[in-house]
Amino acid sequence: MTYVDAVRAPVLVIAGEADPRCPIEGVMPWVDALRARNHPVELVVYPEGHHTNSMDAQVANMRRVLAFFDQYR
């Protein structure tokens, strides 16, 4: 939260609802702070933990990342 005002690039946040390493409760205040500044931020939340394990989810995730980069290049 200390540096949220210094963010300049669009942000894609990919989080897991059951992530023990970076709980969603720690992600949402940062996303909310960016949104409050009308900063471009996209949030994707998977029901899994730290990683998306199925091949379908990994492919969908990579497509989303590529689309995000294509949108902001």
N, C-alpha and C positions, 0 to 999 in steps of 0.2 A: 504494500500500500504506500510505502514511502515514495516510490518512484512512479506511481501511476500517472502523474502529470507530465512525466518525461517521455511517455510512450508516443511515438510519432507514426510508426508503421501500422497498417491494419493488422488485426490479431485474430488468429484462429485458435480457439481453445478446444481441445479434445480431452474429455474427462470421463472417468468411470464412476458410476454411482457407488460402487463397492470397493473403491480404490483405498487400500490401507496406507499407501505411501503419501498420497496427496488427496485427502478426503474432499468430497464435493463441497463441504461446508467451508473449506479454505479457499476454494476456487471462486465461488459465487460472489463474495465481496469485491474481488478484483474485477470480475466481469461487470458487476453492477456499477463500480466506480468508472470504468471505461464508458459504459452506456450513459451514465449521468453526464459525461463530458461530450456526448454525441460522437464518440470515437467509433470507427468501424471495428466491430468485434462480432465474430460468429462463434456460437457455442454449440458443441456437439457433445451430448452425454450418452454414453453407452451404459447398459445395465451391468456389464461386467466390472471387473476390478481394474487393475493397472493396464492390462493389455486386452485387445480384442483377439480372441483365440481362433474363431472359425475363419476359414479361408474366405467365405463370402463377406464377412465383416471386414476383413483386412483389405479385400479388393474395393469394397464400398468406401472404406476410410481413405485409401490412396486416391480414389477418384475424387473424393471431396477435397483432399489437400491440393490436388492438381487443379481442380476447378477454382479453388480459392486463389492460388497463385496466378492463374490465368485471368481472373477477375481484376487483380490489383497489379498487374505487370505494367 
